Amino acid sequence: MRVVILYGLPGVGKLTIAEELARLSPYRVFHNHLVFDAVEALFSFGSPAFTELRERLWRELLSRSVRERVGNVIFTIARDQSLDADFVMTLASELRKSGARVSCVGLSCSAAEHEQRLASADRGRFGKINSVERFRQLSQGGAFPPFKGPADAMLIDTTGLSPSEAAAAVDAQLNREQSAN
């Protein structure tokens, strides 16, 4: 079983690319907001209960999916100030110990393209940040520090790529990685 962890800033295209990638290959898409929104319905963002439950649920659900062999999974995640910088590396290690082949893919794009993506109306369906001004304000306050990606993480710049082109680039990297192993 394979788990692909797509990580990057909010608005960089993680969920869009994950959905496109799932059209190319048989993947289940586990978007981080599915847990984030459920926990935030009861506990304030950043509170100890919110942080602990959100991380525990992500880990438990992904680990269980590996143990139950539900099929290949793509997990999308952006870091905020309440999430440890090592979360992606720790999660990948835990999932590998459970028997999954884990690939971490860091996504990025140019600042200009990022701002266009942030303003997309589509982002509202999960209550995501869809205001460039709000993103800038939060970023200046340190809301989105980078993850420490694993040494073997793939880094893909999606600037100028359509979602299907970006998904094809990720898929090609995953296939190269699989062929090398």
Backbone as CSV, one residue per row, in Angstrom:
resi,resn,N_x,N_y,N_z,CA_x,CA_y,CA_z,C_x,C_y,C_z
1,MET,0.836,-1.175,0.000,0.000,0.000,0.000,0.879,1.235,0.000
2,ARG,0.460,2.221,-0.742,1.227,3.464,-0.834,0.430,4.607,-0.212
3,VAL,1.145,5.468,0.535,0.589,6.711,1.047,1.435,7.838,0.478
4,VAL,0.775,8.770,-0.178,1.438,9.963,-0.708,1.015,11.128,0.172
5,ILE,1.989,11.819,0.730,1.713,13.002,1.550,2.062,14.220,0.712
6,LEU,1.029,14.976,0.326,1.231,16.230,-0.408,1.201,17.363,0.602
7,TYR,2.276,18.133,0.664,2.322,19.228,1.623,2.768,20.518,0.946
8,GLY,2.403,21.622,1.551,2.753,22.939,1.032,1.847,23.988,1.631
9,LEU,2.058,25.218,1.238,1.257,26.331,1.752,-0.217,26.182,1.394
10,PRO,-1.096,26.788,2.193,-2.497,26.835,1.798,-2.605,27.518,0.431
11,GLY,-3.389,26.933,-0.462,-3.604,27.547,-1.769,-2.626,27.141,-2.843
12,VAL,-1.674,26.285,-2.537,-0.672,25.912,-3.535,-1.215,24.869,-4.518
13,GLY,-2.336,24.231,-4.170,-2.974,23.295,-5.091,-2.968,21.853,-4.647
14,LYS,-2.764,21.611,-3.373,-2.641,20.231,-2.879,-3.889,19.392,-3.159
15,LEU,-5.047,19.876,-2.752,-6.277,19.099,-2.931,-6.630,18.959,-4.413
16,THR,-6.485,20.018,-5.167,-6.784,19.964,-6.602,-5.903,18.937,-7.292
17,ILE,-4.612,18.953,-6.971,-3.671,18.002,-7.571,-3.965,16.592,-7.073
18,ALA,-4.309,16.441,-5.795,-4.649,15.120,-5.260,-5.850,14.532,-5.992
19,GLU,-6.859,15.353,-6.222,-8.048,14.873,-6.934,-7.719,14.485,-8.372
20,GLU,-6.861,15.253,-9.018,-6.430,14.907,-10.378,-5.596,13.636,-10.382
21,LEU,-4.724,13.507,-9.407,-3.885,12.315,-9.298,-4.751,11.067,-9.071
22,ALA,-5.818,11.225,-8.299,-6.726,10.103,-8.051,-7.467,9.685,-9.322
23,ARG,-7.570,10.594,-10.283,-8.169,10.235,-11.573,-7.197,9.420,-12.429
24,LEU,-5.897,9.635,-12.204,-4.873,8.915,-12.971,-4.585,7.524,-12.416
25,SER,-4.649,7.394,-11.118,-4.297,6.150,-10.437,-5.311,5.907,-9.322
26,PRO,-5.445,4.678,-8.902,-6.438,4.394,-7.855,-5.971,4.842,-6.470
27,TYR,-6.296,6.063,-6.104,-5.982,6.616,-4.786,-7.263,7.077,-4.112
28,ARG,-7.301,6.946,-2.812,-8.321,7.594,-1.988,-7.703,8.914,-1.541
29,VAL,-8.479,9.986,-1.577,-7.974,11.295,-1.168,-8.472,11.584,0.245
30,PHE,-7.512,11.808,1.146,-7.811,12.173,2.530,-7.312,13.594,2.732
31,HIS,-8.228,14.525,2.644,-7.916,15.943,2.766,-7.894,16.323,4.244
32,ASN,-6.848,17.013,4.675,-6.679,17.321,6.098,-7.854,18.070,6.706
33,HIS,-8.582,18.840,5.901,-9.706,19.618,6.440,-10.865,18.733,6.888
34,LEU,-10.922,17.487,6.439,-11.983,16.593,6.905,-11.900,16.417,8.419
35,VAL,-10.689,16.302,8.945,-10.480,16.204,10.387,-10.447,17.592,11.020
36,PHE,-9.725,18.504,10.388,-9.579,19.869,10.907,-10.949,20.464,11.230
37,ASP,-11.877,20.400,10.265,-13.188,21.014,10.433,-14.002,20.319,11.522
38,ALA,-13.903,18.991,11.604,-14.639,18.259,12.638,-14.157,18.655,14.033
39,VAL,-12.854,18.730,14.209,-12.304,19.088,15.519,-12.608,20.557,15.846
40,GLU,-12.479,21.426,14.845,-12.723,22.854,15.091,-14.195,23.145,15.411
41,ALA,-15.097,22.264,15.042,-16.508,22.449,15.385,-16.724,22.427,16.896
42,LEU,-15.829,21.748,17.618,-15.982,21.628,19.064,-14.912,22.348,19.874
43,PHE,-13.727,22.488,19.302,-12.606,23.052,20.054,-11.983,24.200,19.286
44,SER,-11.632,25.253,19.955,-11.056,26.435,19.318,-9.733,26.100,18.650
45,PHE,-9.544,26.659,17.449,-8.298,26.459,16.720,-7.112,26.814,17.600
46,GLY,-6.122,25.940,17.624,-4.893,26.184,18.375,-4.955,25.806,19.836
47,SER,-6.158,25.496,20.352,-6.247,25.099,21.761,-5.558,23.742,21.933
48,PRO,-5.146,23.418,23.144,-4.500,22.120,23.348,-5.365,20.946,22.882
49,ALA,-6.657,20.988,23.161,-7.543,19.894,22.731,-7.614,19.826,21.211
50,PHE,-7.730,20.970,20.549,-7.778,21.005,19.089,-6.518,20.380,18.500
51,THR,-5.370,20.841,18.962,-4.089,20.381,18.421,-3.900,18.890,18.643
52,GLU,-4.158,18.436,19.851,-3.962,17.019,20.177,-4.915,16.128,19.396
53,LEU,-6.185,16.476,19.364,-7.176,15.643,18.668,-6.961,15.622,17.161
54,ARG,-6.667,16.776,16.588,-6.443,16.846,15.138,-5.293,15.923,14.730
55,GLU,-4.169,16.029,15.415,-3.013,15.202,15.070,-3.282,13.723,15.337
56,ARG,-3.923,13.423,16.452,-4.215,12.023,16.785,-5.152,11.409,15.750
57,LEU,-6.174,12.139,15.343,-7.106,11.606,14.349,-6.434,11.408,12.993
58,TRP,-5.627,12.372,12.559,-4.897,12.180,11.300,-4.069,10.899,11.370
59,ARG,-3.311,10.763,12.437,-2.424,9.604,12.585,-3.217,8.302,12.666
60,GLU,-4.239,8.291,13.493,-5.021,7.066,13.679,-5.714,6.651,12.391
61,LEU,-6.320,7.595,11.698,-7.026,7.259,10.463,-6.064,6.747,9.392
62,LEU,-4.938,7.404,9.241,-3.977,6.960,8.236,-3.348,5.626,8.620
63,SER,-2.976,5.463,9.874,-2.398,4.191,10.316,-3.394,3.053,10.154
64,ARG,-4.632,3.301,10.480,-5.670,2.270,10.330,-5.873,1.923,8.864
65,SER,-5.819,2.935,7.996,-5.989,2.665,6.566,-4.873,1.754,6.056
66,VAL,-3.668,1.922,6.615,-2.542,1.064,6.224,-2.771,-0.353,6.759
67,ARG,-3.118,-0.463,8.030,-3.346,-1.790,8.619,-4.480,-2.538,7.922
68,GLU,-5.510,-1.823,7.538,-6.684,-2.438,6.903,-6.504,-2.592,5.393
69,ARG,-5.400,-2.057,4.872,-5.114,-2.164,3.438,-6.283,-1.665,2.582
70,VAL,-6.725,-0.424,2.851,-7.873,0.143,2.124,-7.530,0.508,0.686
71,GLY,-6.269,0.540,0.363,-5.811,0.955,-0.955,-4.902,2.164,-0.816
72,ASN,-4.369,2.601,-1.916,-3.457,3.745,-1.909,-4.183,5.015,-1.467
73,VAL,-3.459,5.851,-0.718,-4.052,7.056,-0.128,-3.176,8.258,-0.432
74,ILE,-3.825,9.380,-0.695,-3.136,10.673,-0.783,-3.638,11.508,0.390
75,PHE,-2.723,12.009,1.198,-3.051,12.876,2.327,-2.514,14.261,2.024
76,THR,-3.374,15.264,2.118,-2.952,16.645,1.863,-2.845,17.384,3.182
77,ILE,-1.796,18.193,3.319,-1.614,18.905,4.579,-0.810,20.187,4.385
78,ALA,-1.241,21.219,5.095,-0.498,22.480,5.174,-0.139,22.681,6.644
79,ARG,0.967,23.274,6.885,1.386,23.509,8.265,0.858,24.846,8.751
80,ASP,0.411,24.858,9.985,0.093,26.111,10.668,0.948,26.160,11.934
81,GLN,0.875,27.266,12.649,1.777,27.462,13.788,1.535,26.459,14.912
82,SER,0.396,25.769,14.930,0.139,24.815,16.005,0.620,23.403,15.677
83,LEU,1.150,23.203,14.484,1.593,21.878,14.055,3.118,21.841,14.016
84,ASP,3.676,20.806,14.616,5.120,20.670,14.705,5.776,20.620,13.326
85,ALA,6.934,21.240,13.196,7.660,21.278,11.921,8.018,19.883,11.427
86,ASP,8.192,18.935,12.342,8.580,17.571,11.994,7.389,16.648,11.732
87,PHE,6.162,17.182,11.719,4.987,16.328,11.619,5.018,15.423,10.389
88,VAL,5.361,15.955,9.228,5.378,15.147,8.010,6.406,14.023,8.134
89,MET,7.599,14.344,8.638,8.629,13.311,8.791,8.202,12.244,9.797
90,THR,7.610,12.667,10.906,7.164,11.732,11.935,6.045,10.841,11.408
91,LEU,5.079,11.456,10.718,3.962,10.696,10.157,4.469,9.679,9.137
92,ALA,5.350,10.110,8.255,5.897,9.208,7.241,6.601,8.025,7.901
93,SER,7.380,8.282,8.940,8.088,7.218,9.655,7.105,6.234,10.280
94,GLU,6.060,6.747,10.931,5.051,5.884,11.557,4.358,5.006,10.517
95,LEU,4.002,5.598,9.385,3.294,4.846,8.351,4.197,3.794,7.718
96,ARG,5.479,4.127,7.559,6.429,3.135,7.032,6.551,1.947,7.981
97,LYS,6.594,2.227,9.279,6.683,1.149,10.269,5.442,0.257,10.226
98,SER,4.322,0.816,9.780,3.079,0.052,9.659,3.028,-0.748,8.362
99,GLY,4.033,-0.552,7.499,4.102,-1.319,6.268,3.759,-0.579,4.999
100,ALA,3.517,0.718,5.086,3.179,1.500,3.891,4.443,1.957,3.173
101,ARG,4.332,2.075,1.856,5.351,2.790,1.084,4.893,4.237,1.117
102,VAL,5.725,5.115,1.633,5.336,6.515,1.814,6.180,7.402,0.915
103,SER,5.506,8.281,0.195,6.185,9.278,-0.634,5.703,10.649,-0.183
104,CYS,6.651,11.521,0.124,6.330,12.882,0.528,6.629,13.809,-0.640
105,VAL,5.657,14.653,-0.963,5.781,15.554,-2.100,5.466,16.968,-1.630
106,GLY,6.481,17.830,-1.664,6.299,19.235,-1.327,5.933,20.013,-2.583
107,LEU,4.816,20.718,-2.533,4.356,21.494,-3.676,4.588,22.977,-3.430
108,SER,4.958,23.668,-4.489,5.145,25.120,-4.420,4.747,25.722,-5.752
109,CYS,4.651,27.034,-5.768,4.431,27.782,-7.009,4.887,29.214,-6.756
110,SER,4.968,29.986,-7.821,5.418,31.376,-7.685,4.435,32.165,-6.825
111,ALA,4.901,33.267,-6.249,4.049,34.108,-5.405,2.851,34.651,-6.186
112,ALA,3.082,35.072,-7.423,1.981,35.616,-8.227,0.918,34.552,-8.491
113,GLU,1.351,33.360,-8.863,0.380,32.289,-9.120,-0.310,31.859,-7.833
114,HIS,0.436,31.845,-6.744,-0.142,31.488,-5.450,-1.280,32.434,-5.093
115,GLU,-1.082,33.707,-5.315,-2.136,34.679,-5.003,-3.372,34.465,-5.877
116,GLN,-3.176,34.117,-7.141,-4.322,33.816,-8.007,-5.082,32.602,-7.487
117,ARG,-4.353,31.581,-7.084,-4.992,30.359,-6.580,-5.740,30.618,-5.274
118,LEU,-5.150,31.435,-4.401,-5.809,31.747,-3.137,-7.168,32.405,-3.351
119,ALA,-7.277,33.214,-4.370,-8.507,33.961,-4.633,-9.582,33.119,-5.323
120,SER,-9.298,31.872,-5.623,-10.253,30.998,-6.306,-11.493,30.764,-5.448
121,ALA,-12.646,30.905,-6.072,-13.912,30.690,-5.371,-14.039,29.248,-4.883
122,ASP,-13.395,28.318,-5.557,-13.456,26.901,-5.213,-12.944,26.624,-3.796
123,ARG,-12.068,27.484,-3.297,-11.484,27.272,-1.972,-12.505,27.407,-0.850
124,GLY,-13.630,28.049,-1.129,-14.633,28.246,-0.094,-15.341,26.984,0.346
125,ARG,-15.268,25.910,-0.443,-16.035,24.711,-0.099,-15.542,24.029,1.173
126,PHE,-14.333,24.282,1.592,-13.843,23.731,2.858,-13.540,24.841,3.871
127,GLY,-14.055,26.027,3.627,-13.789,27.130,4.539,-12.329,27.528,4.565
128,LYS,-11.647,27.329,3.450,-10.216,27.637,3.364,-9.997,29.131,3.180
129,ILE,-8.793,29.551,3.451,-8.410,30.941,3.206,-8.552,31.213,1.715
130,ASN,-9.366,32.207,1.371,-9.508,32.556,-0.044,-9.377,34.058,-0.254
131,SER,-8.616,34.677,0.623,-8.325,36.103,0.527,-6.809,36.294,0.574
132,VAL,-6.297,36.940,-0.446,-4.854,37.207,-0.490,-4.456,38.067,0.701
133,GLU,-5.275,39.059,1.009,-4.965,39.953,2.127,-4.910,39.186,3.443
134,ARG,-5.877,38.281,3.645,-5.912,37.498,4.877,-4.697,36.560,4.957
135,PHE,-4.341,35.950,3.830,-3.178,35.083,3.806,-1.920,35.873,4.165
136,ARG,-1.776,37.051,3.562,-0.596,37.887,3.860,-0.549,38.251,5.335
137,GLN,-1.695,38.637,5.859,-1.783,39.019,7.269,-1.371,37.850,8.174
138,LEU,-1.923,36.682,7.902,-1.585,35.508,8.707,-0.121,35.113,8.538
139,SER,0.373,35.169,7.307,1.775,34.815,7.041,2.733,35.731,7.774
140,GLN,2.438,37.030,7.761,3.299,37.988,8.455,3.319,37.720,9.954
141,GLY,2.235,37.138,10.464,2.171,36.785,11.885,2.768,35.417,12.186
142,GLY,3.347,34.763,11.176,3.995,33.465,11.377,3.051,32.279,11.357
143,ALA,1.870,32.446,10.761,0.855,31.384,10.780,1.230,30.154,9.969
144,PHE,2.084,30.294,8.962,2.368,29.173,8.066,3.873,28.902,7.938
145,PRO,4.490,28.478,9.023,5.919,28.135,8.924,6.077,26.881,8.068
146,PRO,7.237,26.692,7.463,7.424,25.520,6.592,7.573,24.229,7.391
147,PHE,7.259,23.121,6.740,7.541,21.803,7.288,9.007,21.498,7.050
148,LYS,9.544,20.615,7.868,10.840,20.005,7.576,10.494,18.735,6.818
149,GLY,10.680,18.751,5.528,10.376,17.573,4.724,11.466,16.534,4.867
150,PRO,11.108,15.281,4.680,12.119,14.223,4.722,13.172,14.444,3.642
151,ALA,14.352,13.904,3.852,15.444,14.069,2.882,15.076,13.513,1.521
152,ASP,14.220,12.489,1.496,13.832,11.881,0.221,12.555,12.489,-0.373
153,ALA,12.089,13.608,0.187,10.870,14.254,-0.326,11.100,14.754,-1.752
154,MET,10.056,14.645,-2.551,10.082,15.212,-3.898,9.569,16.640,-3.782
155,LEU,10.205,17.555,-4.458,9.760,18.945,-4.454,9.357,19.299,-5.877
156,ILE,8.120,19.750,-6.022,7.602,20.041,-7.352,7.040,21.450,-7.380
157,ASP,7.570,22.260,-8.293,7.080,23.618,-8.529,6.000,23.522,-9.593
158,THR,4.789,23.888,-9.234,3.652,23.762,-10.142,3.326,25.056,-10.885
159,THR,4.220,26.027,-10.815,4.002,27.304,-11.497,3.762,27.067,-12.980
160,GLY,2.677,27.619,-13.476,2.369,27.523,-14.897,1.763,26.208,-15.336
161,LEU,1.581,25.287,-14.408,1.008,23.987,-14.754,-0.488,23.963,-14.437
162,SER,-1.257,23.356,-15.322,-2.667,23.120,-15.022,-2.735,22.026,-13.962
163,PRO,-3.866,21.865,-13.301,-3.973,20.772,-12.319,-3.638,19.407,-12.925
164,SER,-4.089,19.140,-14.148,-3.789,17.833,-14.752,-2.308,17.704,-15.075
165,GLU,-1.659,18.788,-15.506,-0.216,18.753,-15.774,0.565,18.559,-14.479
166,ALA,0.139,19.236,-13.420,0.818,19.095,-12.127,0.659,17.669,-11.594
167,ALA,-0.558,17.115,-11.719,-0.787,15.740,-11.276,0.060,14.765,-12.088
168,ALA,0.176,15.009,-13.380,1.001,14.145,-14.227,2.470,14.231,-13.806
169,ALA,2.932,15.422,-13.417,4.314,15.581,-12.955,4.531,14.814,-11.650
170,VAL,3.573,14.890,-10.729,3.673,14.145,-9.473,3.645,12.647,-9.770
171,ASP,2.723,12.230,-10.617,2.600,10.812,-10.966,3.902,10.295,-11.588
172,ALA,4.502,11.078,-12.468,5.762,10.663,-13.101,6.862,10.498,-12.049
173,GLN,6.930,11.433,-11.102,7.933,11.323,-10.027,7.683,10.081,-9.176
174,LEU,6.416,9.824,-8.854,6.084,8.647,-8.052,6.452,7.365,-8.791
175,ASN,6.196,7.339,-10.084,6.542,6.158,-10.878,8.052,5.962,-10.960
176,ARG,8.804,7.070,-11.087,10.276,6.968,-11.089,10.772,6.436,-9.756
177,GLU,10.189,6.935,-8.692,10.581,6.490,-7.363,10.282,4.992,-7.189
178,GLN,9.124,4.566,-7.656,8.739,3.163,-7.528,9.670,2.274,-8.361
179,SER,10.026,2.729,-9.552,10.930,1.954,-10.417,12.316,1.820,-9.812
180,ALA,12.739,2.859,-9.084,14.071,2.844,-8.471,14.147,1.886,-7.281
181,ASN,12.999,1.603,-6.691,12.986,0.734,-5.489,12.768,-0.692,-5.817
